């Protein structure tokens, strides 16, 4: 009815097995469970390789709301809500996702809602995408049906460019009003 698990079986240590895979023998023995120790040991963690950046995107699920900035060298897929700035290599914004903050990425695909500025080498607004803010890009694609309110600026390096800072608001009427008010009105002179 019950069978013995292979987890507790000893690891094969024949000379032939060690000759064919000499590098794997220390790792296998370090990862061998010891019933008298905690599940994670120092030797097991030091032999474990670090995950590479290209293993797939990190995903923020639809039921997750994050308040704060996110930064990753890898890819990120947002399906939930983020209130803060995001920096990633490839950023995919899901249809139901909402981002309130600046987005900076090599590639940005907007299927959801972004309230804030987007800076990217390649920016794509799909038919379900909605952006309320400026877009700085090297290349851009806007599909029919996408909603966009803001300005679009092209640049060779929108991510690292010093011109990527938001433009200051024009100082228009306040400076012109005192000058025009200082002129005498000829109709008001008594003559």
Secondary structure as a PSIPRED ss2 file (coil, helix, strand):
# PSIPRED VFORMAT (PSIPRED V4.0)

   1 X C   1.000  0.000  0.000
   2 X C   1.000  0.000  0.000
   3 X C   1.000  0.000  0.000
   4 X C   1.000  0.000  0.000
   5 X C   1.000  0.000  0.000
   6 X H   0.000  1.000  0.000
   7 X H   0.000  1.000  0.000
   8 X H   0.000  1.000  0.000
   9 X C   1.000  0.000  0.000
  10 X C   1.000  0.000  0.000
  11 X C   1.000  0.000  0.000
  12 X C   1.000  0.000  0.000
  13 X C   1.000  0.000  0.000
  14 X C   1.000  0.000  0.000
  15 X H   0.000  1.000  0.000
  16 X H   0.000  1.000  0.000
  17 X H   0.000  1.000  0.000
  18 X H   0.000  1.000  0.000
  19 X H   0.000  1.000  0.000
  20 X H   0.000  1.000  0.000
  21 X C   1.000  0.000  0.000
  22 X H   0.000  1.000  0.000
  23 X H   0.000  1.000  0.000
  24 X H   0.000  1.000  0.000
  25 X H   0.000  1.000  0.000
  26 X H   0.000  1.000  0.000
  27 X H   0.000  1.000  0.000
  28 X H   0.000  1.000  0.000
  29 X H   0.000  1.000  0.000
  30 X H   0.000  1.000  0.000
  31 X H   0.000  1.000  0.000
  32 X C   1.000  0.000  0.000
  33 X C   1.000  0.000  0.000
  34 X C   1.000  0.000  0.000
  35 X C   1.000  0.000  0.000
  36 X C   1.000  0.000  0.000
  37 X C   1.000  0.000  0.000
  38 X C   1.000  0.000  0.000
  39 X C   1.000  0.000  0.000
  40 X C   1.000  0.000  0.000
  41 X C   1.000  0.000  0.000
  42 X H   0.000  1.000  0.000
  43 X H   0.000  1.000  0.000
  44 X H   0.000  1.000  0.000
  45 X H   0.000  1.000  0.000
  46 X H   0.000  1.000  0.000
  47 X H   0.000  1.000  0.000
  48 X C   1.000  0.000  0.000
  49 X C   1.000  0.000  0.000
  50 X C   1.000  0.000  0.000
  51 X C   1.000  0.000  0.000
  52 X C   1.000  0.000  0.000
  53 X H   0.000  1.000  0.000
  54 X H   0.000  1.000  0.000
  55 X H   0.000  1.000  0.000
  56 X C   1.000  0.000  0.000
  57 X C   1.000  0.000  0.000
  58 X E   0.000  0.000  1.000
  59 X E   0.000  0.000  1.000
  60 X E   0.000  0.000  1.000
  61 X C   1.000  0.000  0.000
  62 X C   1.000  0.000  0.000
  63 X C   1.000  0.000  0.000
  64 X C   1.000  0.000  0.000
  65 X E   0.000  0.000  1.000
  66 X E   0.000  0.000  1.000
  67 X E   0.000  0.000  1.000
  68 X C   1.000  0.000  0.000
  69 X C   1.000  0.000  0.000
  70 X E   0.000  0.000  1.000
  71 X E   0.000  0.000  1.000
  72 X C   1.000  0.000  0.000
  73 X C   1.000  0.000  0.000
  74 X C   1.000  0.000  0.000
  75 X C   1.000  0.000  0.000
  76 X E   0.000  0.000  1.000
  77 X E   0.000  0.000  1.000
  78 X E   0.000  0.000  1.000
  79 X C   1.000  0.000  0.000
  80 X C   1.000  0.000  0.000
  81 X E   0.000  0.000  1.000
  82 X E   0.000  0.000  1.000
  83 X E   0.000  0.000  1.000
  84 X C   1.000  0.000  0.000
  85 X C   1.000  0.000  0.000
  86 X E   0.000  0.000  1.000
  87 X E   0.000  0.000  1.000
  88 X E   0.000  0.000  1.000
  89 X E   0.000  0.000  1.000
  90 X E   0.000  0.000  1.000
  91 X E   0.000  0.000  1.000
  92 X E   0.000  0.000  1.000
  93 X E   0.000  0.000  1.000
  94 X C   1.000  0.000  0.000
  95 X C   1.000  0.000  0.000
  96 X C   1.000  0.000  0.000
  97 X C   1.000  0.000  0.000
  98 X E   0.000  0.000  1.000
  99 X E   0.000  0.000  1.000
 100 X E   0.000  0.000  1.000
 101 X C   1.000  0.000  0.000
 102 X C   1.000  0.000  0.000
 103 X E   0.000  0.000  1.000
 104 X E   0.000  0.000  1.000
 105 X E   0.000  0.000  1.000
 106 X E   0.000  0.000  1.000
 107 X E   0.000  0.000  1.000
 108 X E   0.000  0.000  1.000
 109 X E   0.000  0.000  1.000
 110 X E   0.000  0.000  1.000
 111 X C   1.000  0.000  0.000
 112 X C   1.000  0.000  0.000
 113 X E   0.000  0.000  1.000
 114 X E   0.000  0.000  1.000
 115 X E   0.000  0.000  1.000
 116 X C   1.000  0.000  0.000
 117 X C   1.000  0.000  0.000
 118 X E   0.000  0.000  1.000
 119 X E   0.000  0.000  1.000
 120 X E   0.000  0.000  1.000
 121 X E   0.000  0.000  1.000
 122 X E   0.000  0.000  1.000
 123 X E   0.000  0.000  1.000
 124 X E   0.000  0.000  1.000
 125 X E   0.000  0.000  1.000
 126 X C   1.000  0.000  0.000
 127 X C   1.000  0.000  0.000
 128 X C   1.000  0.000  0.000
 129 X C   1.000  0.000  0.000
 130 X E   0.000  0.000  1.000
 131 X E   0.000  0.000  1.000
 132 X E   0.000  0.000  1.000
 133 X C   1.000  0.000  0.000
 134 X C   1.000  0.000  0.000
 135 X E   0.000  0.000  1.000
 136 X E   0.000  0.000  1.000
 137 X E   0.000  0.000  1.000
 138 X E   0.000  0.000  1.000
 139 X E   0.000  0.000  1.000
 140 X E   0.000  0.000  1.000
 141 X E   0.000  0.000  1.000
 142 X E   0.000  0.000  1.000
 143 X C   1.000  0.000  0.000
 144 X C   1.000  0.000  0.000
 145 X C   1.000  0.000  0.000
 146 X C   1.000  0.000  0.000
 147 X E   0.000  0.000  1.000
 148 X E   0.000  0.000  1.000
 149 X E   0.000  0.000  1.000
 150 X C   1.000  0.000  0.000
 151 X C   1.000  0.000  0.000
 152 X E   0.000  0.000  1.000
 153 X E   0.000  0.000  1.000
 154 X E   0.000  0.000  1.000
 155 X C   1.000  0.000  0.000
 156 X C   1.000  0.000  0.000
 157 X C   1.000  0.000  0.000
 158 X C   1.000  0.000  0.000
 159 X C   1.000  0.000  0.000
 160 X C   1.000  0.000  0.000
 161 X C   1.000  0.000  0.000
 162 X H   0.000  1.000  0.000
 163 X H   0.000  1.000  0.000
 164 X H   0.000  1.000  0.000
 165 X C   1.000  0.000  0.000
 166 X C   1.000  0.000  0.000
 167 X C   1.000  0.000  0.000
 168 X C   1.000  0.000  0.000
 169 X C   1.000  0.000  0.000
 170 X C   1.000  0.000  0.000
 171 X C   1.000  0.000  0.000
 172 X C   1.000  0.000  0.000
 173 X H   0.000  1.000  0.000
 174 X H   0.000  1.000  0.000
 175 X H   0.000  1.000  0.000
 176 X H   0.000  1.000  0.000
 177 X H   0.000  1.000  0.000
 178 X H   0.000  1.000  0.000
 179 X H   0.000  1.000  0.000
 180 X H   0.000  1.000  0.000
 181 X H   0.000  1.000  0.000
 182 X H   0.000  1.000  0.000
 183 X C   1.000  0.000  0.000
 184 X C   1.000  0.000  0.000
 185 X C   1.000  0.000  0.000
 186 X H   0.000  1.000  0.000
 187 X H   0.000  1.000  0.000
 188 X H   0.000  1.000  0.000
 189 X C   1.000  0.000  0.000
 190 X C   1.000  0.000  0.000
 191 X C   1.000  0.000  0.000
